[in-house]
Amino acid sequence: MKKYLFALIIALLFAGCGVGSVVAMPFKVTGAVVNVVTPKVVGNTIAGTGEVIEDTIPF
């Protein structure tokens, strides 16, 4: 049973269920943290990079 569950999770991961979101997550988190310390323009630019990465990765 565990083998089938693991295979299903791997199949969903590579079929497009969040790879772009996982790659973009550090940029979004860093942008949110930077927004607290610096002007919002700087943090929003970093978070925007994460959005572009998420949109660019097709799966």
C-alpha distance matrix in Angstrom:
0.0 3.8 5.4 5.3 6.4 8.7 10.0 10.8 12.6 14.5 15.5 16.8 18.6 20.4 21.0 23.3 21.7 23.8 24.8 28.4 28.0 26.5 29.4 32.0 30.9 33.1 36.1 35.8 35.4 38.3 40.4 39.9 40.9 43.9 45.0 45.7 48.0 49.6 50.9 48.3 49.2 47.7 44.4 44.1 44.7 41.8 39.5 40.8 39.8 36.2 36.6 38.0 35.1 32.6 34.6 35.1 31.5 30.4 26.7
3.8 0.0 3.8 5.4 5.1 6.1 8.5 9.8 10.6 12.3 14.1 15.4 16.5 18.5 19.7 21.7 20.0 21.6 22.4 26.0 25.5 23.7 26.5 29.2 28.0 29.9 33.1 32.9 32.4 35.2 37.4 37.0 37.8 40.8 42.1 42.7 44.8 46.6 48.0 45.5 46.4 44.8 41.5 41.4 41.9 38.9 36.8 38.2 37.0 33.5 34.2 35.6 32.6 30.2 32.5 33.0 29.4 28.7 24.9
5.4 3.8 0.0 3.8 5.5 5.2 6.1 8.6 10.0 10.6 12.1 14.3 15.4 16.7 18.0 20.5 19.4 21.2 21.5 25.2 25.3 23.5 25.9 28.9 28.2 30.1 33.1 33.2 33.0 35.6 37.8 37.8 38.7 41.4 42.9 43.8 45.7 47.2 48.5 46.1 46.7 44.9 41.8 41.6 41.8 38.8 36.8 38.1 36.6 33.2 33.9 34.9 31.7 29.6 31.7 31.7 28.0 27.1 23.5
5.3 5.4 3.8 0.0 3.8 5.4 5.0 6.1 8.6 9.9 10.4 12.2 14.2 15.5 16.1 18.7 17.6 19.9 20.6 24.3 24.4 23.1 25.7 28.4 27.9 30.2 32.9 32.8 32.9 35.7 37.6 37.5 38.8 41.4 42.6 43.7 45.9 47.2 48.2 45.6 46.1 44.7 41.5 41.0 41.3 38.5 36.3 37.2 36.0 32.5 32.8 33.8 31.0 28.5 30.3 30.5 26.9 25.6 21.9
6.4 5.1 5.5 3.8 0.0 3.8 5.4 5.1 6.3 8.7 9.8 10.6 12.3 14.5 15.1 17.1 15.4 17.4 18.5 22.1 21.7 20.4 23.3 25.8 24.9 27.3 30.1 29.7 29.7 32.6 34.5 34.2 35.5 38.3 39.3 40.3 42.6 44.0 45.1 42.4 43.1 41.7 38.5 38.0 38.5 35.7 33.4 34.5 33.5 29.9 30.2 31.6 28.8 26.2 28.2 28.8 25.3 24.2 20.5
8.7 6.1 5.2 5.4 3.8 0.0 3.8 5.4 5.2 6.2 8.6 10.0 10.6 12.5 14.1 16.1 14.6 16.2 16.5 20.3 20.2 18.4 20.9 23.8 23.1 25.1 28.0 28.1 28.0 30.7 32.8 32.8 33.8 36.5 37.9 38.9 40.9 42.2 43.5 41.0 41.6 39.9 36.8 36.5 36.7 33.8 31.7 32.9 31.5 28.1 28.8 29.9 26.8 24.6 26.8 27.0 23.4 22.7 19.0
10.0 8.5 6.1 5.0 5.4 3.8 0.0 3.8 5.5 5.1 6.1 8.6 9.9 10.8 12.0 14.6 14.0 16.1 16.2 20.0 20.5 19.1 21.3 24.3 24.1 26.3 28.9 29.1 29.5 32.1 33.9 34.2 35.5 38.0 39.3 40.6 42.6 43.7 44.7 42.1 42.3 40.8 37.8 37.3 37.2 34.5 32.4 33.2 31.7 28.4 28.8 29.5 26.5 24.3 26.1 26.0 22.3 21.2 17.5
10.8 9.8 8.6 6.1 5.1 5.4 3.8 0.0 3.8 5.5 5.1 6.2 8.5 10.1 10.3 12.6 11.5 14.2 15.1 18.6 18.9 18.0 20.6 23.1 22.9 25.6 28.0 27.7 28.3 31.1 32.7 32.8 34.4 36.9 37.8 39.2 41.5 42.5 43.3 40.4 40.8 39.5 36.5 35.6 35.9 33.3 31.0 31.6 30.5 27.1 27.1 28.0 25.3 22.7 24.3 24.7 21.2 19.7 16.0
12.6 10.6 10.0 8.6 6.3 5.2 5.5 3.8 0.0 3.8 5.5 5.2 6.1 8.7 9.8 11.2 9.5 11.4 12.3 15.9 15.7 14.6 17.3 19.8 19.4 22.0 24.5 24.3 24.7 27.5 29.2 29.2 30.7 33.2 34.3 35.6 37.8 38.9 39.8 37.1 37.5 36.1 33.0 32.4 32.6 30.0 27.7 28.6 27.4 23.9 24.2 25.4 22.6 20.0 22.0 22.6 19.0 18.2 14.4
14.5 12.3 10.6 9.9 8.7 6.2 5.1 5.5 3.8 0.0 3.8 5.5 5.1 6.3 8.5 10.4 9.9 11.4 11.2 14.9 15.6 14.2 16.2 19.2 19.3 21.6 24.0 24.3 25.0 27.4 29.1 29.7 31.1 33.3 34.6 36.2 38.1 38.9 39.9 37.3 37.4 35.8 33.0 32.4 32.2 29.4 27.5 28.2 26.6 23.4 23.9 24.5 21.4 19.3 21.3 21.1 17.4 16.7 13.0
15.5 14.1 12.1 10.4 9.8 8.6 6.1 5.1 5.5 3.8 0.0 3.8 5.5 5.4 5.9 8.9 9.1 11.7 11.8 15.2 16.3 15.7 17.6 20.3 20.9 23.5 25.5 25.7 26.7 29.2 30.6 31.2 33.0 35.0 36.1 37.9 39.9 40.6 41.2 38.4 38.3 37.0 34.2 33.2 33.0 30.6 28.4 28.7 27.2 24.1 24.1 24.5 21.6 19.3 20.6 20.5 16.9 15.4 11.8
16.8 15.4 14.3 12.2 10.6 10.0 8.6 6.2 5.2 5.5 3.8 0.0 3.8 5.5 4.9 6.5 5.7 8.7 9.8 13.0 13.6 13.5 15.9 18.0 18.4 21.4 23.2 23.0 24.2 26.9 28.0 28.4 30.4 32.5 33.3 35.1 37.4 38.0 38.4 35.5 35.5 34.5 31.6 30.4 30.5 28.2 25.8 26.1 25.0 21.7 21.4 22.1 19.6 16.9 18.2 18.7 15.3 13.8 10.1
18.6 16.5 15.4 14.2 12.3 10.6 9.9 8.5 6.1 5.1 5.5 3.8 0.0 3.8 5.5 5.9 5.1 6.5 6.6 10.2 11.0 10.3 12.4 14.9 15.4 18.1 20.1 20.2 21.3 23.8 25.1 25.8 27.6 29.6 30.7 32.5 34.5 35.1 35.7 32.9 32.9 31.6 28.8 27.9 27.7 25.2 23.1 23.5 22.1 18.9 19.0 19.7 16.8 14.4 16.3 16.5 13.0 12.3 8.5
20.4 18.5 16.7 15.5 14.5 12.5 10.8 10.1 8.7 6.3 5.4 5.5 3.8 0.0 3.8 5.4 7.0 8.5 7.4 10.6 12.5 12.1 13.2 15.9 17.2 19.7 21.2 21.8 23.3 25.4 26.6 27.7 29.6 31.2 32.4 34.5 36.3 36.6 37.1 34.3 33.9 32.5 30.0 29.0 28.4 26.0 24.2 24.2 22.4 19.5 19.6 19.6 16.6 14.7 16.0 15.5 11.7 10.6 7.1
21.0 19.7 18.0 16.1 15.1 14.1 12.0 10.3 9.8 8.5 5.9 4.9 5.5 3.8 0.0 3.8 6.1 8.8 8.9 11.4 13.2 13.8 15.2 17.3 18.7 21.6 22.8 22.9 24.7 27.1 27.8 28.7 31.0 32.6 33.4 35.7 37.7 37.8 38.0 35.0 34.5 33.5 31.0 29.5 29.1 27.2 25.0 24.6 23.3 20.4 19.8 19.8 17.4 14.9 15.5 15.4 12.1 9.9 6.5
23.3 21.7 20.5 18.7 17.1 16.1 14.6 12.6 11.2 10.4 8.9 6.5 5.9 5.4 3.8 0.0 3.7 5.8 6.4 8.2 9.9 11.1 12.5 14.1 15.6 18.7 19.6 19.5 21.6 23.9 24.4 25.4 27.8 29.3 29.9 32.3 34.4 34.4 34.4 31.3 30.9 30.0 27.5 25.9 25.6 23.8 21.4 21.0 19.9 17.0 16.1 16.4 14.1 11.4 12.0 12.5 9.3 7.4 3.8
21.7 20.0 19.4 17.6 15.4 14.6 14.0 11.5 9.5 9.9 9.1 5.7 5.1 7.0 6.1 3.7 0.0 3.8 6.3 8.4 8.6 9.7 12.1 13.4 14.1 17.4 18.7 18.1 19.8 22.5 23.2 23.6 25.9 27.9 28.4 30.4 32.8 33.1 33.3 30.2 30.2 29.4 26.5 25.1 25.2 23.2 20.6 20.7 20.0 16.7 15.9 17.0 14.9 11.7 13.1 14.3 11.3 10.2 6.8
23.8 21.6 21.2 19.9 17.4 16.2 16.1 14.2 11.4 11.4 11.7 8.7 6.5 8.5 8.8 5.8 3.8 0.0 3.8 5.4 5.0 6.1 8.6 9.8 10.3 13.7 15.0 14.5 16.1 18.8 19.5 20.1 22.4 24.2 24.9 27.0 29.2 29.5 29.8 26.8 26.9 25.8 23.0 21.7 21.9 19.7 17.1 17.5 16.7 13.2 12.9 14.3 12.0 8.9 11.1 12.4 9.7 9.8 6.9
24.8 22.4 21.5 20.6 18.5 16.5 16.2 15.1 12.3 11.2 11.8 9.8 6.6 7.4 8.9 6.4 6.3 3.8 0.0 3.8 5.4 5.2 6.3 8.6 10.0 12.7 14.0 14.5 16.2 18.2 19.3 20.5 22.4 23.9 25.1 27.3 29.0 29.2 29.8 27.0 26.7 25.3 22.7 21.7 21.3 18.8 16.9 17.2 15.5 12.4 12.8 13.4 10.3 8.3 10.8 10.9 7.6 8.6 5.9
28.4 26.0 25.2 24.3 22.1 20.3 20.0 18.6 15.9 14.9 15.2 13.0 10.2 10.6 11.4 8.2 8.4 5.4 3.8 0.0 3.8 5.5 5.2 6.1 8.5 11.3 11.6 12.0 14.4 16.3 16.7 18.2 20.5 21.6 22.5 25.1 26.8 26.6 26.8 24.0 23.4 22.2 19.8 18.5 17.9 15.7 13.8 13.6 12.1 9.1 9.2 9.6 6.8 4.5 7.3 7.8 5.3 7.3 6.2
28.0 25.5 25.3 24.4 21.7 20.2 20.5 18.9 15.7 15.6 16.3 13.6 11.0 12.5 13.2 9.9 8.6 5.0 5.4 3.8 0.0 3.8 5.5 5.1 6.0 9.5 10.2 9.7 11.7 14.2 14.7 15.5 17.9 19.5 20.2 22.4 24.5 24.7 25.0 22.1 22.0 20.9 18.0 16.9 17.0 14.7 12.2 12.9 12.0 8.4 8.6 10.5 8.3 5.5 8.8 10.5 8.8 10.5 9.2
26.5 23.7 23.5 23.1 20.4 18.4 19.1 18.0 14.6 14.2 15.7 13.5 10.3 12.1 13.8 11.1 9.7 6.1 5.2 5.5 3.8 0.0 3.8 5.5 5.3 7.9 9.9 10.2 11.3 13.6 15.0 15.9 17.5 19.3 20.7 22.6 24.3 24.9 25.8 23.2 23.4 21.7 18.8 18.4 18.3 15.4 13.5 14.8 13.4 9.8 11.3 12.9 10.0 8.3 11.9 12.8 10.5 12.6 10.7
29.4 26.5 25.9 25.7 23.3 20.9 21.3 20.6 17.3 16.2 17.6 15.9 12.4 13.2 15.2 12.5 12.1 8.6 6.3 5.2 5.5 3.8 0.0 3.8 5.6 7.0 8.2 9.8 11.4 12.6 14.0 15.8 17.2 18.4 20.0 22.3 23.6 23.7 24.6 22.3 21.9 19.9 17.5 17.2 16.4 13.4 12.2 13.2 11.0 7.9 10.1 10.8 7.4 7.2 10.8 10.8 8.8 11.9 10.9
32.0 29.2 28.9 28.4 25.8 23.8 24.3 23.1 19.8 19.2 20.3 18.0 14.9 15.9 17.3 14.1 13.4 9.8 8.6 6.1 5.1 5.5 3.8 0.0 3.8 5.8 5.5 6.5 8.9 10.2 10.9 12.7 14.6 15.6 16.8 19.4 20.8 20.7 21.2 18.7 18.4 16.7 14.2 13.5 13.0 10.3 8.6 9.6 7.9 4.4 6.7 8.3 5.9 5.6 9.3 10.2 9.5 12.6 12.3
30.9 28.0 28.2 27.9 24.9 23.1 24.1 22.9 19.4 19.3 20.9 18.4 15.4 17.2 18.7 15.6 14.1 10.3 10.0 8.5 6.0 5.3 5.6 3.8 0.0 3.8 5.4 5.2 6.2 8.5 9.8 10.7 12.4 14.1 15.4 17.4 19.1 19.7 20.6 18.2 18.6 16.8 13.7 13.7 14.1 11.0 8.9 11.2 10.3 6.8 9.1 11.5 9.6 8.8 12.4 13.8 12.9 15.6 14.7
33.1 29.9 30.1 30.2 27.3 25.1 26.3 25.6 22.0 21.6 23.5 21.4 18.1 19.7 21.6 18.7 17.4 13.7 12.7 11.3 9.5 7.9 7.0 5.8 3.8 0.0 3.8 5.5 5.2 6.0 8.4 9.9 10.5 12.0 14.1 15.9 17.0 17.6 19.1 17.3 17.6 15.2 12.4 13.3 13.3 9.7 8.9 11.7 10.2 7.7 10.9 12.9 10.9 11.3 14.9 15.6 15.0 18.1 17.4
36.1 33.1 33.1 32.9 30.1 28.0 28.9 28.0 24.5 24.0 25.5 23.2 20.1 21.2 22.8 19.6 18.7 15.0 14.0 11.6 10.2 9.9 8.2 5.5 5.4 3.8 0.0 3.8 5.5 5.1 6.0 8.6 9.9 10.3 12.1 14.6 15.6 15.5 16.4 14.4 14.3 12.0 9.4 10.0 9.5 6.0 5.5 8.1 6.7 4.9 8.4 10.2 9.1 10.1 13.2 14.1 14.3 17.7 17.8
35.8 32.9 33.2 32.8 29.7 28.1 29.1 27.7 24.3 24.3 25.7 23.0 20.2 21.8 22.9 19.5 18.1 14.5 14.5 12.0 9.7 10.2 9.8 6.5 5.2 5.5 3.8 0.0 3.8 5.5 5.1 6.2 8.7 9.9 10.6 13.0 14.9 15.0 15.6 13.0 13.6 12.1 8.8 8.7 9.7 6.9 4.4 7.6 8.0 5.6 7.7 10.7 10.4 10.2 13.2 15.0 15.3 18.2 18.1
35.4 32.4 33.0 32.9 29.7 28.0 29.5 28.3 24.7 25.0 26.7 24.2 21.3 23.3 24.7 21.6 19.8 16.1 16.2 14.4 11.7 11.3 11.4 8.9 6.2 5.2 5.5 3.8 0.0 3.8 5.4 5.1 6.3 8.6 9.9 11.3 13.2 14.3 15.6 13.6 14.9 13.0 9.5 10.7 12.0 9.0 7.4 11.1 11.3 9.1 11.5 14.4 13.7 13.5 16.7 18.4 18.3 21.2 20.6
38.3 35.2 35.6 35.7 32.6 30.7 32.1 31.1 27.5 27.4 29.2 26.9 23.8 25.4 27.1 23.9 22.5 18.8 18.2 16.3 14.2 13.6 12.6 10.2 8.5 6.0 5.1 5.5 3.8 0.0 3.8 5.4 5.1 6.0 8.5 10.2 11.0 11.7 13.5 12.2 13.1 10.5 7.5 9.7 10.4 7.1 7.2 10.8 10.6 9.5 12.5 14.7 14.1 14.9 18.0 19.1 19.4 22.7 22.5
40.4 37.4 37.8 37.6 34.5 32.8 33.9 32.7 29.2 29.1 30.6 28.0 25.1 26.6 27.8 24.4 23.2 19.5 19.3 16.7 14.7 15.0 14.0 10.9 9.8 8.4 6.0 5.1 5.4 3.8 0.0 3.8 5.5 5.1 6.1 9.0 10.2 10.0 10.8 8.8 9.7 7.6 4.2 6.0 7.3 4.9 4.6 8.2 9.0 8.7 10.8 13.2 13.6 14.4 16.9 18.4 19.4 22.5 22.8
39.9 37.0 37.8 37.5 34.2 32.8 34.2 32.8 29.2 29.7 31.2 28.4 25.8 27.7 28.7 25.4 23.6 20.1 20.5 18.2 15.5 15.9 15.8 12.7 10.7 9.9 8.6 6.2 5.1 5.4 3.8 0.0 3.8 5.5 5.2 6.9 9.4 10.2 11.1 9.0 11.1 9.9 6.1 7.7 10.2 8.5 7.1 10.7 12.2 11.2 12.7 15.7 16.2 16.2 18.7 20.8 21.5 24.3 24.2
40.9 37.8 38.7 38.8 35.5 33.8 35.5 34.4 30.7 31.1 33.0 30.4 27.6 29.6 31.0 27.8 25.9 22.4 22.4 20.5 17.9 17.5 17.2 14.6 12.4 10.5 9.9 8.7 6.3 5.1 5.5 3.8 0.0 3.8 5.4 5.5 7.1 9.0 11.1 10.2 12.5 10.5 7.4 10.2 12.2 10.1 9.9 13.5 14.4 13.6 15.8 18.5 18.5 18.9 21.7 23.3 23.9 26.9 26.7
43.9 40.8 41.4 41.4 38.3 36.5 38.0 36.9 33.2 33.3 35.0 32.5 29.6 31.2 32.6 29.3 27.9 24.2 23.9 21.6 19.5 19.3 18.4 15.6 14.1 12.0 10.3 9.9 8.6 6.0 5.1 5.5 3.8 0.0 3.8 5.3 5.3 5.8 8.1 7.9 9.6 7.2 4.9 8.5 10.0 8.4 9.4 12.6 13.4 13.6 15.8 18.0 18.4 19.5 21.9 23.2 24.2 27.5 27.7
45.0 42.1 42.9 42.6 39.3 37.9 39.3 37.8 34.3 34.6 36.1 33.3 30.7 32.4 33.4 29.9 28.4 24.9 25.1 22.5 20.2 20.7 20.0 16.8 15.4 14.1 12.1 10.6 9.9 8.5 6.1 5.2 5.4 3.8 0.0 3.8 5.6 5.5 6.1 5.0 7.9 7.0 4.6 7.2 9.8 9.4 9.5 12.3 14.1 14.4 15.8 18.2 19.3 20.0 22.0 23.8 25.1 28.1 28.5
45.7 42.7 43.8 43.7 40.3 38.9 40.6 39.2 35.6 36.2 37.9 35.1 32.5 34.5 35.7 32.3 30.4 27.0 27.3 25.1 22.4 22.6 22.3 19.4 17.4 15.9 14.6 13.0 11.3 10.2 9.0 6.9 5.5 5.3 3.8 0.0 3.8 6.1 7.8 7.9 11.2 10.3 8.2 10.9 13.6 12.8 12.8 15.9 17.6 17.5 19.1 21.7 22.5 22.9 25.2 27.1 28.1 31.0 31.1
48.0 44.8 45.7 45.9 42.6 40.9 42.6 41.5 37.8 38.1 39.9 37.4 34.5 36.3 37.7 34.4 32.8 29.2 29.0 26.8 24.5 24.3 23.6 20.8 19.1 17.0 15.6 14.9 13.2 11.0 10.2 9.4 7.1 5.3 5.6 3.8 0.0 3.8 7.1 8.7 11.3 9.7 8.8 12.2 14.0 13.3 14.3 17.2 18.4 18.8 20.8 22.9 23.7 24.6 26.9 28.4 29.5 32.7 32.9
49.6 46.6 47.2 47.2 44.0 42.2 43.7 42.5 38.9 38.9 40.6 38.0 35.1 36.6 37.8 34.4 33.1 29.5 29.2 26.6 24.7 24.9 23.7 20.7 19.7 17.6 15.5 15.0 14.3 11.7 10.0 10.2 9.0 5.8 5.5 6.1 3.8 0.0 3.8 6.4 8.2 6.8 7.2 10.3 11.6 11.8 13.3 15.5 16.8 18.0 19.7 21.5 22.6 24.0 25.8 27.2 28.7 31.9 32.6
50.9 48.0 48.5 48.2 45.1 43.5 44.7 43.3 39.8 39.9 41.2 38.4 35.7 37.1 38.0 34.4 33.3 29.8 29.8 26.8 25.0 25.8 24.6 21.2 20.6 19.1 16.4 15.6 15.6 13.5 10.8 11.1 11.1 8.1 6.1 7.8 7.1 3.8 0.0 3.8 5.5 5.9 7.1 8.9 10.5 11.9 13.1 14.5 16.5 18.0 19.0 20.7 22.5 23.7 25.0 26.6 28.6 31.5 32.5
48.3 45.5 46.1 45.6 42.4 41.0 42.1 40.4 37.1 37.3 38.4 35.5 32.9 34.3 35.0 31.3 30.2 26.8 27.0 24.0 22.1 23.2 22.3 18.7 18.2 17.3 14.4 13.0 13.6 12.2 8.8 9.0 10.2 7.9 5.0 7.9 8.7 6.4 3.8 0.0 3.8 5.4 5.2 5.8 8.4 10.0 10.3 11.6 14.1 15.3 15.9 17.9 19.8 20.7 21.9 23.8 25.8 28.5 29.5
49.2 46.4 46.7 46.1 43.1 41.6 42.3 40.8 37.5 37.4 38.3 35.5 32.9 33.9 34.5 30.9 30.2 26.9 26.7 23.4 22.0 23.4 21.9 18.4 18.6 17.6 14.3 13.6 14.9 13.1 9.7 11.1 12.5 9.6 7.9 11.2 11.3 8.2 5.5 3.8 0.0 3.8 5.6 5.2 6.1 8.8 9.9 10.1 12.4 14.5 14.9 16.1 18.4 19.8 20.6 22.1 24.4 27.3 28.7
47.7 44.8 44.9 44.7 41.7 39.9 40.8 39.5 36.1 35.8 37.0 34.5 31.6 32.5 33.5 30.0 29.4 25.8 25.3 22.2 20.9 21.7 19.9 16.7 16.8 15.2 12.0 12.1 13.0 10.5 7.6 9.9 10.5 7.2 7.0 10.3 9.7 6.8 5.9 5.4 3.8 0.0 3.8 5.5 5.2 6.6 8.8 9.8 11.0 13.1 14.5 15.6 17.2 18.9 20.3 21.3 23.4 26.5 27.8
44.4 41.5 41.8 41.5 38.5 36.8 37.8 36.5 33.0 33.0 34.2 31.6 28.8 30.0 31.0 27.5 26.5 23.0 22.7 19.8 18.0 18.8 17.5 14.2 13.7 12.4 9.4 8.8 9.5 7.5 4.2 6.1 7.4 4.9 4.6 8.2 8.8 7.2 7.1 5.2 5.6 3.8 0.0 3.8 5.4 5.2 6.2 8.4 10.0 11.0 12.5 14.4 15.7 16.8 18.6 20.1 21.7 24.8 25.6
44.1 41.4 41.6 41.0 38.0 36.5 37.3 35.6 32.4 32.4 33.2 30.4 27.9 29.0 29.5 25.9 25.1 21.7 21.7 18.5 16.9 18.4 17.2 13.5 13.7 13.3 10.0 8.7 10.7 9.7 6.0 7.7 10.2 8.5 7.2 10.9 12.2 10.3 8.9 5.8 5.2 5.5 3.8 0.0 3.8 5.4 5.0 5.8 8.5 9.8 10.2 12.1 14.1 15.0 16.2 18.0 20.0 22.8 23.9
44.7 41.9 41.8 41.3 38.5 36.7 37.2 35.9 32.6 32.2 33.0 30.5 27.7 28.4 29.1 25.6 25.2 21.9 21.3 17.9 17.0 18.3 16.4 13.0 14.1 13.3 9.5 9.7 12.0 10.4 7.3 10.2 12.2 10.0 9.8 13.6 14.0 11.6 10.5 8.4 6.1 5.2 5.4 3.8 0.0 3.8 5.5 4.9 6.3 8.9 9.7 10.5 12.5 14.3 15.2 16.3 18.6 21.6 23.1
41.8 38.9 38.8 38.5 35.7 33.8 34.5 33.3 30.0 29.4 30.6 28.2 25.2 26.0 27.2 23.8 23.2 19.7 18.8 15.7 14.7 15.4 13.4 10.3 11.0 9.7 6.0 6.9 9.0 7.1 4.9 8.5 10.1 8.4 9.4 12.8 13.3 11.8 11.9 10.0 8.8 6.6 5.2 5.4 3.8 0.0 3.8 5.3 5.2 6.8 9.0 10.1 11.0 12.8 14.6 15.5 17.1 20.4 21.5
39.5 36.8 36.8 36.3 33.4 31.7 32.4 31.0 27.7 27.5 28.4 25.8 23.1 24.2 25.0 21.4 20.6 17.1 16.9 13.8 12.2 13.5 12.2 8.6 8.9 8.9 5.5 4.4 7.4 7.2 4.6 7.1 9.9 9.4 9.5 12.8 14.3 13.3 13.1 10.3 9.9 8.8 6.2 5.0 5.5 3.8 0.0 3.8 5.3 5.1 6.5 8.9 9.9 10.7 12.6 14.3 15.8 18.7 19.5
40.8 38.2 38.1 37.2 34.5 32.9 33.2 31.6 28.6 28.2 28.7 26.1 23.5 24.2 24.6 21.0 20.7 17.5 17.2 13.6 12.9 14.8 13.2 9.6 11.2 11.7 8.1 7.6 11.1 10.8 8.2 10.7 13.5 12.6 12.3 15.9 17.2 15.5 14.5 11.6 10.1 9.8 8.4 5.8 4.9 5.3 3.8 0.0 3.8 5.2 4.9 6.3 8.6 9.7 10.6 12.2 14.4 17.2 18.6
39.8 37.0 36.6 36.0 33.5 31.5 31.7 30.5 27.4 26.6 27.2 25.0 22.1 22.4 23.3 19.9 20.0 16.7 15.5 12.1 12.0 13.4 11.0 7.9 10.3 10.2 6.7 8.0 11.3 10.6 9.0 12.2 14.4 13.4 14.1 17.6 18.4 16.8 16.5 14.1 12.4 11.0 10.0 8.5 6.3 5.2 5.3 3.8 0.0 3.8 5.4 5.1 6.2 8.6 9.9 10.4 12.4 15.7 17.2
36.2 33.5 33.2 32.5 29.9 28.1 28.4 27.1 23.9 23.4 24.1 21.7 18.9 19.5 20.4 17.0 16.7 13.2 12.4 9.1 8.4 9.8 7.9 4.4 6.8 7.7 4.9 5.6 9.1 9.5 8.7 11.2 13.6 13.6 14.4 17.5 18.8 18.0 18.0 15.3 14.5 13.1 11.0 9.8 8.9 6.8 5.1 5.2 3.8 0.0 3.8 5.4 5.1 6.1 8.6 9.8 10.8 13.9 14.7
36.6 34.2 33.9 32.8 30.2 28.8 28.8 27.1 24.2 23.9 24.1 21.4 19.0 19.6 19.8 16.1 15.9 12.9 12.8 9.2 8.6 11.3 10.1 6.7 9.1 10.9 8.4 7.7 11.5 12.5 10.8 12.7 15.8 15.8 15.8 19.1 20.8 19.7 19.0 15.9 14.9 14.5 12.5 10.2 9.7 9.0 6.5 4.9 5.4 3.8 0.0 3.8 5.4 5.1 6.2 8.5 10.2 12.7 13.9
38.0 35.6 34.9 33.8 31.6 29.9 29.5 28.0 25.4 24.5 24.5 22.1 19.7 19.6 19.8 16.4 17.0 14.3 13.4 9.6 10.5 12.9 10.8 8.3 11.5 12.9 10.2 10.7 14.4 14.7 13.2 15.7 18.5 18.0 18.2 21.7 22.9 21.5 20.7 17.9 16.1 15.6 14.4 12.1 10.5 10.1 8.9 6.3 5.1 5.4 3.8 0.0 3.8 5.4 5.1 6.0 8.7 11.3 13.4
35.1 32.6 31.7 31.0 28.8 26.8 26.5 25.3 22.6 21.4 21.6 19.6 16.8 16.6 17.4 14.1 14.9 12.0 10.3 6.8 8.3 10.0 7.4 5.9 9.6 10.9 9.1 10.4 13.7 14.1 13.6 16.2 18.5 18.4 19.3 22.5 23.7 22.6 22.5 19.8 18.4 17.2 15.7 14.1 12.5 11.0 9.9 8.6 6.2 5.1 5.4 3.8 0.0 3.8 5.4 5.0 6.2 9.6 11.1
32.6 30.2 29.6 28.5 26.2 24.6 24.3 22.7 20.0 19.3 19.3 16.9 14.4 14.7 14.9 11.4 11.7 8.9 8.3 4.5 5.5 8.3 7.2 5.6 8.8 11.3 10.1 10.2 13.5 14.9 14.4 16.2 18.9 19.5 20.0 22.9 24.6 24.0 23.7 20.7 19.8 18.9 16.8 15.0 14.3 12.8 10.7 9.7 8.6 6.1 5.1 5.4 3.8 0.0 3.8 5.5 5.7 8.1 8.9
34.6 32.5 31.7 30.3 28.2 26.8 26.1 24.3 22.0 21.3 20.6 18.2 16.3 16.0 15.5 12.0 13.1 11.1 10.8 7.3 8.8 11.9 10.8 9.3 12.4 14.9 13.2 13.2 16.7 18.0 16.9 18.7 21.7 21.9 22.0 25.2 26.9 25.8 25.0 21.9 20.6 20.3 18.6 16.2 15.2 14.6 12.6 10.6 9.9 8.6 6.2 5.1 5.4 3.8 0.0 3.8 5.7 7.0 9.2
35.1 33.0 31.7 30.5 28.8 27.0 26.0 24.7 22.6 21.1 20.5 18.7 16.5 15.5 15.4 12.5 14.3 12.4 10.9 7.8 10.5 12.8 10.8 10.2 13.8 15.6 14.1 15.0 18.4 19.1 18.4 20.8 23.3 23.2 23.8 27.1 28.4 27.2 26.6 23.8 22.1 21.3 20.1 18.0 16.3 15.5 14.3 12.2 10.4 9.8 8.5 6.0 5.0 5.5 3.8 0.0 3.8 6.0 8.9
31.5 29.4 28.0 26.9 25.3 23.4 22.3 21.2 19.0 17.4 16.9 15.3 13.0 11.7 12.1 9.3 11.3 9.7 7.6 5.3 8.8 10.5 8.8 9.5 12.9 15.0 14.3 15.3 18.3 19.4 19.4 21.5 23.9 24.2 25.1 28.1 29.5 28.7 28.6 25.8 24.4 23.4 21.7 20.0 18.6 17.1 15.8 14.4 12.4 10.8 10.2 8.7 6.2 5.7 5.7 3.8 0.0 3.8 5.7
30.4 28.7 27.1 25.6 24.2 22.7 21.2 19.7 18.2 16.7 15.4 13.8 12.3 10.6 9.9 7.4 10.2 9.8 8.6 7.3 10.5 12.6 11.9 12.6 15.6 18.1 17.7 18.2 21.2 22.7 22.5 24.3 26.9 27.5 28.1 31.0 32.7 31.9 31.5 28.5 27.3 26.5 24.8 22.8 21.6 20.4 18.7 17.2 15.7 13.9 12.7 11.3 9.6 8.1 7.0 6.0 3.8 0.0 3.8
26.7 24.9 23.5 21.9 20.5 19.0 17.5 16.0 14.4 13.0 11.8 10.1 8.5 7.1 6.5 3.8 6.8 6.9 5.9 6.2 9.2 10.7 10.9 12.3 14.7 17.4 17.8 18.1 20.6 22.5 22.8 24.2 26.7 27.7 28.5 31.1 32.9 32.6 32.5 29.5 28.7 27.8 25.6 23.9 23.1 21.5 19.5 18.6 17.2 14.7 13.9 13.4 11.1 8.9 9.2 8.9 5.7 3.8 0.0
